Every structure is written in structure tokens, then in C-alpha cells.
Amino acid sequence: METILLPDVGDFQEVEIVEMLVIEGDTVKVDDPLLTLETEKAAMDLPSPVAGTIETLFVDKGSKVSEGDKICKISVTALEKQPI
């Protein structure tokens, strides 16, 4: 299991999740988008750093998140991990 945390998204204290792109049980590959974040200046997708199955989501659409917050837990199926 790999717990995915929100990485540094720039000079913002909090960002809002405006769209969830996965649900529990979905299978993802490395770099598949998990959700869309919105800052005051732009919207961006958060890619998965690992391949596997979404086991638990800790956030939902409308959640405000900060660097280091838990996003989801993924049951890893690939040995390769991308640096976060």
C-alpha cells in the first residue's frame, strides 16, 4: 500500500479539489490523473506516482487541501514509482 500525499503546489496555503477523477476500486497507471486541483491562478491534475488500485480516498470534490495532506491509498501493482 502506498499513501499518496499532496505534493508542493507552489506558494499556496490551500488548494481546492474541483474534480475527482477516480473512485475507490479504480485501477490507475503511473501518471494517470487522480483529481483536479484549483489555485487562484490555474487548475491542474494530480498524477498518480504509482500503478495500482485505489483502496481508500481521503478527500472529495470541494475539499481544501494543503501540502502533505493524505489524498488516497493505492494498492501498488507495479514496482516502478515516479518521484513525487
C-alpha positions in Angstrom: 0.0 0.0 0.0 1.2 3.5 -0.8 -0.4 6.5 0.8 -0.4 9.4 -1.7 0.2 12.8 -0.2 -0.4 16.2 -1.8 3.0 17.5 -3.1 4.1 21.1 -3.0 1.8 23.0 -5.4 3.6 26.4 -5.2 3.0 29.4 -3.0 -0.5 28.4 -1.9 -1.6 27.5 1.7 -4.6 25.6 0.5 -6.0 24.5 -2.9 -9.5 23.2 -3.7 -10.3 19.9 -5.3 -12.6 20.8 -8.1 -13.0 17.3 -9.7 -12.4 13.7 -8.6 -11.1 11.6 -11.5 -11.0 8.3 -9.7 -13.2 6.3 -7.3 -12.4 3.5 -4.8 -11.7 0.3 -6.8 -10.4 2.1 -9.9 -7.1 0.8 -11.4 -4.6 3.5 -12.3 -1.3 3.6 -14.1 1.7 5.8 -13.3 0.8 9.4 -14.3 -2.9 8.8 -14.6 -4.7 11.8 -13.1 -6.3 11.3 -9.7 -8.0 14.6 -9.3 -8.1 18.2 -10.4 -6.9 21.0 -8.1 -7.6 24.7 -8.5 -5.5 27.5 -7.2 -6.2 31.2 -7.6 -4.3 31.2 -10.9 -4.8 27.8 -12.5 -6.3 24.3 -12.5 -4.0 21.3 -12.5 -4.3 17.5 -12.4 -2.5 15.5 -9.7 -0.9 12.4 -11.4 -0.5 9.1 -9.7 3.1 8.3 -8.8 2.4 4.5 -8.8 0.3 2.0 -10.6 -2.3 0.0 -8.7 -5.8 0.0 -7.3 -7.4 2.9 -5.4 -8.2 1.4 -2.0 -9.2 4.5 0.0 -10.0 8.1 -0.8 -9.3 10.6 2.0 -10.7 13.6 0.1 -13.7 14.6 -2.1 -14.7 17.3 -4.5 -14.8 20.6 -2.7 -12.2 19.6 -0.1 -9.5 22.2 0.7 -6.1 20.5 0.9 -2.5 21.6 1.8 0.9 20.2 1.1 1.4 16.8 2.9 -2.4 16.1 3.2 -3.4 12.5 2.5 -5.1 12.1 -0.9 -5.6 8.4 -1.2 -4.2 4.9 -0.6 -3.2 2.8 -3.5 -2.6 -1.0 -3.5 0.6 -1.0 -5.7 0.8 -3.4 -8.6 3.9 -2.0 -10.3 7.3 -1.9 -8.9 8.2 1.4 -10.6 7.4 4.5 -8.7 7.7 8.0 -10.1 9.4 10.6 -7.8 6.7 12.9 -6.3 
